[in-house]
Every structure is written in structure tokens, then in C-alpha cells.
Amino acid sequence: MEKLNSENFIDQGRPFAHIFITVISLLTVLWLALKSQSGESFFSLAGIFLLMLILIETFIYIGRVIFVELKPGINRKEFTRIVLIRLVLFIFVCFTAALIIFLVYRHLVTWITGGNMSEVISNFFNVEFRSWYKSTISGLGIGAVIFLIIQWQDALKREQKLKEESLIFQNETLKNQINPHFLFNSLNTLSALITKNPETAERFLTKFASIYRYILENSSKEKVSLENELAFINDYFFLQKIRDEDKIIMEVTLSETGKYDIIPVSLQILVENALKHNMATHEKPLRINIYDEADYIVVENNLQKKEIPEKSTRIGLKNLSERVRISTGLNLIINQTADKFQVKIPLLP
């Protein structure tokens, strides 16, 4: 069980905390009324203050329930309509709750002090309605301010969490991309090319340097142009193809590349994932297709799983999925059939 402390006991996200504060405040008000043995002093300073605590706590809780976070991707017109509907609902529910709380309290006080229960409703509308209305409006105003402060604090926490997750992603990306296997294989290939084909070796070295420059310069960015990402993935695949020759094939079919952005290094993670987990032979080459579909880039390959799978933590794919969720509010779409593996990654405007 989580330990309660001063920071999390009165936590607006905990329904128990709301109930606790409301009950304690109500019991305190009733205790004061019982001591005075009179219901006439209800709108004394202490009574108003304690009742307002109940109202404020109730209003804040209602606000949290009604103003839940909207799903991303809603257009401005729909967003405005939903917010206005929720605002009207919030005001209606708050006034209804305030009326119920007040009448329940007045009935309890009248019962404790031995008053006439039949006069509670008539007294409310004839004598106390104006005071109730003022206290409700005051409670709404104070509650709104507190609610906004809470929302602001939550926004700061979310922003800090996003920064931390982004930093973790950047570090993991560098660890995943600049790995000993890729470096060793590339240097081995380069060493063989220098003696056999110096011209190709020069191209290989140029693209090798370009790949690492791209990773170091862009892995910390939130987005890069799709055009630059495609140039990067072509350089990366060139290095792989020098070693595997026609055992691997990559086809890129995109209608437009200039007006879209994408999460940096994302295509490389998906292509590397396909190369790592599938067999590739001259008779059965691994085919990787990259194409656009609506507002997504699709990376698709024929499924030829290795008989002995390579050990993998899938950190790269997991981090990419989390980064997509943080950046776009959407999910990485993964589809797998008996002979095909497909990943769809959202494009950024």
C-alpha cells in the first residue's frame, strides 16, 4: 500500500481525499451548530467558511470529472463545441450539487437543534436563497482559481515528464544506432573494399560518415524533414546492400516528401528491425517497401523469420512507439500476417 504523506493525502486526483475533506468539513459545521443549539447563526463567519470548503472541494472534483483531457486531433470547431457543452454542464452540476449540500445541511441542523423540519424549504426560498446564491458564486470563483492552479501544476509535471522521456529516448537512440555490431561490420566491409574496389570504398566511407553525422545532429530534434530522413535511410541501406548485395531490396514509393516532417531516425529503426529479424538469401531476398498511406509512412517487409532468432530487447521499437505517442498523441500501428510485417508511423505537418 502506498504510504500517505502531506503531499499525496490531499491529492485532487484521489476520490478518497475529496470524500474525506467533505465529510470532515461537514462534521465540523454540524458540531458548531450543535454547540450553539441554534440554527439561526448558520451564516456566521465560521459556518460560511466551512460550508465554502465543502463547496470548493466539490466544485474542484466536479471540474476534474467533467474537464477530462480531450483526445488529440480534434479540430478547432469541434474542440470549442465540446468545451462549451462541458462548461454549461459544469455550471449546472455545480449549482445542483451546492443546492443539495445546502439543503441536506439545513435539514441536519434543524433536526439536531429541534427545529421545525417542514419550514426548511420555505425558509430557504424566502430568507436564505440570496445568501446561498452568493456563497455558491464565491465558491465557484475560488474553486475555479484553485482548479486552474492545479491544472497548471499538472501541465508543468507533464512537461517535465516529456523532457525526461525525450532525453531517455535520445540516449537510447544513440546507444542503439551507434552499436558495436554495425560499426564492426561496416569497418570490415570497408577494409575489404579498399583493396578490391577503391572507388566504392570511397563512396562507402562518405556515406558512413554522413550516417553518423545525421544521427548526432538530428537524434535530439523533435522532427526532421521527410526528405532528409529518406536521404539518411538511403545512405544506411547502401552500406547494408554493399555487404548483402541482392539478398536485400528496398523500394521507396512516395507521392510527396517536401511538405512533411517525421520523427528523426524512425525509418532507420524500422528498416534495421526488418534486417535484424528476417532471413535474406539470393533465392528469397528480403523486400522492404516504404510508401505513404494517408498521413502515415508505411514500412513493410515480407516475413522470413530466422530459424534462430537474434537476442533482442526491442528497445528501439519500444522507444520509437513511445516517442510517436508523445509527439503526435497517436500510436505506432503494427500489423503482422503470416507472410508480412508492417509498421505505420504518423507523419508530422
Buried (B, 14 or more C-beta within 10 A) or exposed (E): EEEEEEEEEEEBEEEEBBEBBBEEBBEBBBEBBEEBEEBEBBBEEEBBEBBBBBBBBBBBBBBBEBBEEEEEEEEEEEEEEEEEEBEEEBEEBBBEBBBEBBBEBBBBBBEBBEBEEEEBEEBBEEEBEEBBEEBBEBBBEBBBEBBEEBBEEBEEEEEEEEEEBBEEBBEBBBEBBBEEEBEEEBEEBBEEBBEEEEEBBEBBBEBBEBBEEBBEEBBBEEBBBBBBBBBBBEBBBBBBBBBBEEBBBBEBEEEEBEEBBBBBBBBBBBBBBBBEBBEBEEEEBBBBBBBBEEBBBBBBBBBBEEEEEEEEEEEBBEBBBBBBBBBBEBEBBEEEEEEEBBBBBBBBE
